[in-house]
Amino acid sequence: MSGTGTDARPESHPDAGDEGETFTGTGLERIEDRRILTGEAQYIHDITPEDCLHMALLRTTHAHARIESIDTSAAENHPDCELVLTSEDLQAEYHPMPCGLKGFEEWSLAVDTVRFVGEPVAAVVATDRYVAEDIIDEIDVAYETLDPVVDPLDALEDETIIHDDIGTNVPDGEEFVFGAVDEAFSEADTVIEREYSWGRISGVPLETAGVVAEYDPDADSFHIDCNIQLHTLVDDTVYETLGYPPERVVLDVPADVGGSFGTKIAIHRYCSLAAMASQQLDGRPVKFVEDRVENLQGGDMHSTQREYSVRLACDDDGTIRGLDVQFVDDFGAWPRYPVNQTLKPLSVLTDSYDIQDVRYRYDLVMTNKTSQTAYRGFGVPPHLYAIEMIVDEAARELGIDPVSFRQQNLIEPDAMPYEIPSHNIYDSGDYPAALNHLRDHVEATERVDGGLLDPETIEAQRADGRYRGVSYTLHIEPGVSGSDWTDRQRSDREALATRDRDAVNELPEHLRAEITEDGTVRAFLAADSSGQGHQTLVTQLLADELEILPSDIEVEYLDSGAAPTVYGSAASRMAVMLSGATQGLGERMQSNLCQLAAEEWDLDLDTVSYRDGAVERIDTNERLALSDLVAIDVANRSEGERLTRARYDYDHPATTREAFDTALTAKYPVYPTAAFAVNAPIVEVDTKTGEVDILKFYTLRDCGTQLNPVIVEGQAHGGIAQGIGAALMEEFGYDESGQPQAVTFFDYLLPSIKNVPNIEMQHSETPSPFTATGAKGTGEGGMIDAPASIASSINQALEPLDVVADRIPMTPNRLRRRIREAEATNDQ
Amino acid sequence: MSIETSESDSERPVREISLTVNGETVSAEVEPRLKLSDFLRNYRDLRSVRVGCEHGVCGACTVSMDDAVVKSCLVYAVQADGSDLLTVEGLADDGELGPVQQAFHEEHALQCGFCTSGFVMATRSLLKETDHPTDEAIQAGLADNICRCTGYQNIYDAVHRAAEYTQEDED
């Protein structure tokens, strides 16, 4: 390991004149901040064109019901009503929304049947949102209620089917067997088998979904401002719904988006409805902004809910022989776009452990709940949680110290790059050293007189019913998604066995730039952003590449029409892909500029060189600055041939590596970077109340090369805060009739400053050998690893009581119940 | 189906209000049910006032009303009649960031920024009550605001730094 440190603080622009000064790797202050801090930022909520109308949605209060009739006459007669839409209107002119699995036909407004509380049934457009909501109340819908299916395990029985045309509540499932699993389990000394639950949680960004759609009747095209995530990748969900070609449906995402964390990739329903409404109103702009109750109950923003059954085969000496993971994933009413979160865990199948024989099986079930979307980690956090829980219990059952047990089974550094059984490859890292380093640090700091783990304090607290503990766990954060695996569930799986490498599509990341007349540089991103600081990142990297000042660079965003289809901001991808793209773009621009200067001076290309923001003649040191070069370019070349404009596509790091061929051709998830983190949250459980207090959260994180340590650290802090909420507080509960129990922030509890403890963060840097800059990506960390580590620390604290954190979130009442049950058992 | 209407058909009750916003006196006719947050955003184009939950939990719409912090989504515009309001737009001095804004910038206490104006307003209020708040005082002062991106460690640091800057300004 190298370069551990604990303090990352933003730096003002370093002095330009300093020889060899670079901006990459420094905590350059963010470009985005000033406009946000002064109220000048423009989020989607702030966009309201002149003449804009406002849409509101009528949402059903039933979990499962047949729509007998809809009477919109009173609504239409309201003096402020401009438009009422029901599914009948949609079916006449438009198309269903694309679904994650074949065979499903989901319309933007419910057709015939409603399948979750909050599902939109009608849309109203009026002069403002207040009156649009008044008019909603005038619509009369008659329902015949049906039995709901709420529990995913009940849904497996198929007694009540929620999609008659599909004929089952389990439309997808698959079993993967790697190695000799049955042999491993039959030959092992011990098999540990347990069940775990992961509750329905999600990203819940502070900004709700929003859209402003405008139809242009003359051009027969749409311009849709919205805060959708991955606007160039998932634009098909909007243009296919409208029934238009992509070039006539432009999605434009503002530079400022108030958080997404994956969730906003599935807001196409709103985009489509607002666009249809605008078209029906001859091009009047139509705005829709989701309110918080809508967001929490029917905003299509919930994420992973799983029931796990896990087995671990071990020998008495502590060797893990095999792993068997099965789970049922409750997808809610519709299999939405990000259906592949059931498969992404294959990319970190064995987490940081060396296990060769593994079975992975899932059933994807439909229930009468809000549909799922992606959330930070995309299905990986529950997987890592289930693995760490069973590893804890194996250590306990074998009577081996949990750290020693983990150490014995970690992937060794000399095995890197390491191919896991499911064919993804971990790029680099020394896991045993990282685990030892943090363990030694925490033990030396805290298990001493006056420390949080002072044995005397632990004993005294325990006498008072408060149990303290810490666990040391190491987790992999798979980074940089490609794209070609994400339609595996819609592919002919037999055909995948013989698929050719040439048939594999991978999406590069696009970046373009132009030099303006005054010599400053404008760069354009093809991906959207939601707080990750992409403008800052590209600015600092491009400043280094072109040897100019960050203040001479402006970074803007392209809409889905101007940008090529890229994958975009997801899956801890942008630091790697944007840094690769910026490096490539910088080199291309330098070479263009040298050519331009050589032509101007009538010299050979090798007699000029680029240095300090200008091209220089090697013989005379005469220089042409960027502004000079633009003038020459404009004078001599046509628009399409300018050399002061360049574009570059950085290929996905797996594209040219044969080692990934097996995974790529068979559509197994490929994540070519393995960032990792060691966590050690010190927890105290009050056995009288079941409350968990995280006294301090130690973490050592490695995301390869840190391009901007301040941004890296901010991402990690935010991720851990979300992980704490997931582990202990947040959940979208439902009652037996399918009524959502968390529809306000009084019920869906987000961590506040009182819930997030002091975090001591260390960093190491193990550059990735697979990426241009050595970066590994860091966008999902914290949320990926904190829940598992917190649950593991709770297990350690409550070991004397024989209580296991077998459910996420481990809310006080749940934990109190476990403790009470354990006390009853122990008393017998 | 589109419906032919004329906008003047509607008869919605209105009341006249007059108040000071960022030092400027403004009058308007508003519906009694109009939220102050919507008034500031839609009638005054004050974009720093962010609407995150509309039920008083997230704190993104926090503004100062007669020197007390309020969640503007829980106040009707008519209730603000005659009051003196301050939003983030009123904090920057000739384009220079105010001390709290500067501290949030320097400590990287924001990412997506949607919660930031609320935190800035709450911090400003806290520093008016307490020169150098302890971590416990910061917890109490900012417990009504939610950040979803950055966590809270950098926010503690930003408040401490803002306290220094505010003191320097006054010295």
Interface residues (C-beta under 8 A of the other chain):
Chain A: R9 P10 G27 E29 R30 E32 D33 R34 I36 L37 T38 G39 E40 A41 Q42 Y43 H45 D46 T48 E76 P79 D80 C81 E82 L83 V84 D89 T127 Y130 V131 G203 V204 P205 L206 E207 T208 D256 V257 G258 G259 F261 Q280 L281 D282 D291 R292 V293 S530 G531 Q532 G533 V710 I711 E713 G714 Q715 H717 G718 I720 A721 Q722 T744 F745 F746 L750 P751 S752 I753 K754 V756 N758 I759
Chain B: M1 S2 I3 T5 S6 E7 D9 S10 R12 E31 R33 L34 R41 N42 L46 R47 S48 R50 V51 G52 C53 E54 H55 V57 C58 A60 T87 V88 E89 L91 A92 L97 Q101 F104 H105 E106 E107 H108 L110 Q111 C112 G113 F114 C115 T116 S117 V120 I138 Q139 L142 A143 D144 N145 I146 C147 R148 C149 T150 G151 Y152 Q153 N154 I155 Y156
